[in-house]
Amino acid sequence: MKLYIPTCTLNFNNIFSTESISPSSYYQKRGFGNKRFYSVKSNNIDDAIVLYSKFPRYSIDNLDMENSPMVIEVETDDYSEDFFLKVSEKDNASFLGYGINLTKYGGSRGKSGSNDANAEFLQKVRKIFNDAGVCWQIGELGKVDQGGGGTIAYILALYGMNVIDCGVAVLSMHAPWEATSKADIYETKCGYVAFLEKACL
């Protein structure tokens, strides 16, 4: 199913530079992007975004500025739980509130552009966290070249270093608003301190 958001070309830079669109009243409050948003008659509710099931046809009355109708198309069919299960699975995903996340392997193009921590190093890190009472979880980035992203771990592994990605689980990473758990941030800090104190022993 396709839905359509009517707007105008004066909003183009703001929408695409922030990768987001908000109700018009939010632009003065949010802390990123332009504070001005130009409403159109087809989408002029201050506290909501109107989505149309059919392509909207409308005109722009303001002739003082170079401004034209612009419609954003939203594809909704794939965004069901089944869509996400195609690239990741619950048993290997990280969750908010479950502690610092360890990712044993990552990268792209299968083994050619990836890193994979050996079992002995992973056990050493796990023991450090367990002895320090740090809550931790294991997670992965999802299906190769489709889910997740990447880090510089594979570069360090090229030099023979033992490498494991270790950090806070994040929802909507690199979006204007990311979400993390305060508990996970605290456990990550405790995990880093424990590792720096014990890893060299």
One Martini backbone bead per residue (centre of mass of N, CA, C, O) as a GRO file, in nm:
protein
  201
    1MET     BB    1   0.097   0.036   0.021
    2LYS     BB    2   0.028   0.376  -0.059
    3LEU     BB    3   0.141   0.690   0.062
    4TYR     BB    4   0.070   1.055   0.092
    5ILE     BB    5   0.266   1.363   0.121
    6PRO     BB    6   0.190   1.688   0.125
    7THR     BB    7   0.395   1.950  -0.013
    8CYS     BB    8   0.693   2.153  -0.067
    9THR     BB    9   0.990   2.280  -0.205
   10LEU     BB   10   1.070   2.455   0.053
   11ASN     BB   11   1.114   2.165   0.221
   12PHE     BB   12   1.334   1.990   0.095
   13ASN     BB   13   1.598   2.042   0.258
   14ASN     BB   14   1.483   1.976   0.540
   15ILE     BB   15   1.396   1.682   0.488
   16PHE     BB   16   1.675   1.566   0.361
   17SER     BB   17   1.884   1.661   0.582
   18THR     BB   18   1.707   1.508   0.828
   19GLU     BB   19   1.530   1.259   0.746
   20SER     BB   20   1.250   1.427   0.801
   21ILE     BB   21   0.905   1.460   0.928
   22SER     BB   22   0.681   1.705   1.064
   23PRO     BB   23   0.481   1.875   1.221
   24SER     BB   24   0.466   2.215   1.204
   25SER     BB   25   0.479   2.272   1.525
   26TYR     BB   26   0.772   2.126   1.575
   27TYR     BB   27   0.998   2.315   1.450
   28GLN     BB   28   1.036   2.507   1.703
   29LYS     BB   29   1.121   2.261   1.910
   30ARG     BB   30   1.329   2.133   1.757
   31GLY     BB   31   1.702   2.073   1.752
   32PHE     BB   32   1.674   2.061   1.425
   33GLY     BB   33   1.702   2.223   1.166
   34ASN     BB   34   1.457   2.399   1.059
   35LYS     BB   35   1.199   2.619   1.196
   36ARG     BB   36   1.069   2.619   0.913
   37PHE     BB   37   0.734   2.544   0.778
   38TYR     BB   38   0.550   2.477   0.486
   39SER     BB   39   0.228   2.490   0.425
   40VAL     BB   40  -0.054   2.316   0.295
   41LYS     BB   41  -0.381   2.266   0.232
   42SER     BB   42  -0.349   1.937   0.235
   43ASN     BB   43  -0.138   2.005   0.506
   44ASN     BB   44  -0.270   2.205   0.781
   45ILE     BB   45  -0.200   2.050   1.039
   46ASP     BB   46  -0.015   2.118   1.317
   47ASP     BB   47  -0.029   1.809   1.489
   48ALA     BB   48  -0.013   1.670   1.193
   49ILE     BB   49   0.000   1.416   0.941
   50VAL     BB   50  -0.115   1.388   0.618
   51LEU     BB   51  -0.245   1.094   0.462
   52TYR     BB   52  -0.279   0.952   0.139
   53SER     BB   53  -0.419   0.698  -0.071
   54LYS     BB   54  -0.410   0.921  -0.288
   55PHE     BB   55  -0.302   1.118  -0.516
   56PRO     BB   56  -0.249   1.444  -0.474
   57ARG     BB   57  -0.424   1.744  -0.585
   58TYR     BB   58  -0.249   2.060  -0.603
   59SER     BB   59  -0.185   2.401  -0.510
   60ILE     BB   60   0.005   2.705  -0.516
   61ASP     BB   61  -0.062   3.040  -0.415
   62ASN     BB   62   0.223   3.142  -0.376
   63LEU     BB   63   0.383   3.394  -0.590
   64ASP     BB   64   0.643   3.521  -0.434
   65MET     BB   65   0.752   3.227  -0.458
   66GLU     BB   66   0.945   2.956  -0.544
   67ASN     BB   67   0.679   2.719  -0.563
   68SER     BB   68   0.594   2.367  -0.531
   69PRO     BB   69   0.464   2.080  -0.551
   70MET     BB   70   0.515   1.802  -0.309
   71VAL     BB   71   0.548   1.441  -0.297
   72ILE     BB   72   0.542   1.184  -0.056
   73GLU     BB   73   0.626   0.848  -0.074
   74VAL     BB   74   0.480   0.564   0.105
   75GLU     BB   75   0.586   0.243   0.182
   76THR     BB   76   0.398  -0.025   0.366
   77ASP     BB   77   0.407  -0.336   0.305
   78ASP     BB   78   0.698  -0.431   0.434
   79TYR     BB   79   0.633  -0.304   0.736
   80SER     BB   80   0.664  -0.577   0.895
   81GLU     BB   81   0.771  -0.828   1.082
   82ASP     BB   82   0.864  -0.996   0.834
   83PHE     BB   83   1.071  -0.796   0.725
   84PHE     BB   84   1.275  -0.812   0.969
   85LEU     BB   85   1.311  -1.131   0.952
   86LYS     BB   86   1.486  -1.125   0.685
   87VAL     BB   87   1.750  -0.970   0.849
   88SER     BB   88   1.646  -1.073   1.137
   89GLU     BB   89   1.666  -1.212   1.475
   90LYS     BB   90   1.576  -1.234   1.800
   91ASP     BB   91   1.815  -1.427   1.905
   92ASN     BB   92   2.036  -1.200   1.752
   93ALA     BB   93   1.940  -0.951   1.907
   94SER     BB   94   1.927  -0.642   2.039
   95PHE     BB   95   1.838  -0.491   2.357
   96LEU     BB   96   1.688  -0.283   2.556
   97GLY     BB   97   1.806  -0.331   2.892
   98TYR     BB   98   2.055  -0.576   2.858
   99GLY     BB   99   2.312  -0.426   2.803
  100ILE     BB  100   2.597  -0.477   2.683
  101ASN     BB  101   2.723  -0.522   2.352
  102LEU     BB  102   2.820  -0.815   2.169
  103THR     BB  103   3.014  -0.848   1.859
  104LYS     BB  104   3.181  -1.101   1.707
  105TYR     BB  105   3.080  -1.014   1.413
  106GLY     BB  106   3.157  -0.841   1.096
  107GLY     BB  107   3.058  -0.671   0.798
  108SER     BB  108   3.128  -0.773   0.455
  109ARG     BB  109   3.121  -1.002   0.211
  110GLY     BB  110   3.154  -1.183   0.427
  111LYS     BB  111   3.489  -1.271   0.485
  112SER     BB  112   3.636  -1.039   0.315
  113GLY     BB  113   3.493  -0.787   0.515
  114SER     BB  114   3.578  -0.912   0.808
  115ASN     BB  115   3.523  -1.010   1.156
  116ASP     BB  116   3.639  -1.268   1.408
  117ALA     BB  117   3.619  -1.375   1.712
  118ASN     BB  118   3.761  -1.565   1.927
  119ALA     BB  119   3.672  -1.770   2.185
  120GLU     BB  120   3.888  -1.681   2.393
  121PHE     BB  121   3.833  -1.374   2.385
  122LEU     BB  122   3.534  -1.381   2.450
  123GLN     BB  123   3.570  -1.520   2.728
  124LYS     BB  124   3.743  -1.299   2.857
  125VAL     BB  125   3.530  -1.076   2.842
  126ARG     BB  126   3.303  -1.223   2.992
  127LYS     BB  127   3.461  -1.262   3.259
  128ILE     BB  128   3.506  -0.968   3.325
  129PHE     BB  129   3.205  -0.898   3.343
  130ASN     BB  130   3.116  -1.107   3.550
  131ASP     BB  131   3.316  -1.024   3.782
  132ALA     BB  132   3.186  -0.712   3.767
  133GLY     BB  133   2.864  -0.725   3.715
  134VAL     BB  134   2.803  -0.713   3.408
  135CYS     BB  135   2.571  -0.648   3.178
  136TRP     BB  136   2.512  -0.871   2.894
  137GLN     BB  137   2.511  -0.913   2.527
  138ILE     BB  138   2.427  -1.077   2.226
  139GLY     BB  139   2.490  -0.955   1.887
  140GLU     BB  140   2.380  -0.861   1.557
  141LEU     BB  141   2.346  -0.701   1.228
  142GLY     BB  142   2.262  -0.920   1.031
  143LYS     BB  143   2.230  -0.958   0.722
  144VAL     BB  144   2.436  -0.967   0.479
  145ASP     BB  145   2.421  -0.652   0.326
  146GLN     BB  146   2.136  -0.557   0.493
  147GLY     BB  147   2.201  -0.552   0.789
  148GLY     BB  148   2.300  -0.282   0.934
  149GLY     BB  149   2.658  -0.240   0.954
  150GLY     BB  150   2.970  -0.084   1.057
  151THR     BB  151   3.318  -0.102   1.141
  152ILE     BB  152   3.676  -0.094   1.225
  153ALA     BB  153   3.749  -0.388   1.314
  154TYR     BB  154   3.865  -0.514   1.046
  155ILE     BB  155   4.123  -0.340   1.043
  156LEU     BB  156   4.247  -0.444   1.307
  157ALA     BB  157   4.244  -0.748   1.223
  158LEU     BB  158   4.460  -0.723   0.993
  159TYR     BB  159   4.687  -0.688   1.243
  160GLY     BB  160   4.607  -0.929   1.461
  161MET     BB  161   4.381  -0.843   1.634
  162ASN     BB  162   4.175  -0.858   1.897
  163VAL     BB  163   3.820  -0.840   1.812
  164ILE     BB  164   3.533  -0.659   1.958
  165ASP     BB  165   3.223  -0.550   1.957
  166CYS     BB  166   3.140  -0.278   2.200
  167GLY     BB  167   2.812  -0.163   2.315
  168VAL     BB  168   2.536   0.020   2.252
  169ALA     BB  169   2.217  -0.011   2.200
  170VAL     BB  170   2.044   0.107   1.893
  171LEU     BB  171   1.788   0.306   1.783
  172SER     BB  172   1.808   0.467   1.497
  173MET     BB  173   2.075   0.497   1.366
  174HIS     BB  174   2.148   0.822   1.234
  175ALA     BB  175   1.919   0.960   1.329
  176PRO     BB  176   1.797   1.237   1.469
  177TRP     BB  177   1.663   1.012   1.662
  178GLU     BB  178   1.786   0.833   1.919
  179ALA     BB  179   1.779   0.512   2.103
  180THR     BB  180   1.840   0.443   2.450
  181SER     BB  181   1.966   0.302   2.745
  182LYS     BB  182   2.065   0.397   3.052
  183ALA     BB  183   2.153   0.119   3.152
  184ASP     BB  184   2.345   0.058   2.913
  185ILE     BB  185   2.535   0.294   2.956
  186TYR     BB  186   2.626   0.207   3.237
  187GLU     BB  187   2.728  -0.081   3.160
  188THR     BB  188   2.938   0.020   2.959
  189LYS     BB  189   3.111   0.177   3.154
  190CYS     BB  190   3.170  -0.068   3.339
  191GLY     BB  191   3.296  -0.246   3.117
  192TYR     BB  192   3.534  -0.061   3.037
  193VAL     BB  193   3.665  -0.046   3.313
  194ALA     BB  194   3.710  -0.350   3.353
  195PHE     BB  195   3.881  -0.395   3.100
  196LEU     BB  196   4.113  -0.189   3.163
  197GLU     BB  197   4.190  -0.336   3.437
  198LYS     BB  198   4.205  -0.663   3.321
  199ALA     BB  199   4.324  -0.722   3.027
  200CYS     BB  200   4.647  -0.711   3.112
  201LEU     BB  201   4.651  -0.970   3.319
   0.00000   0.00000   0.00000
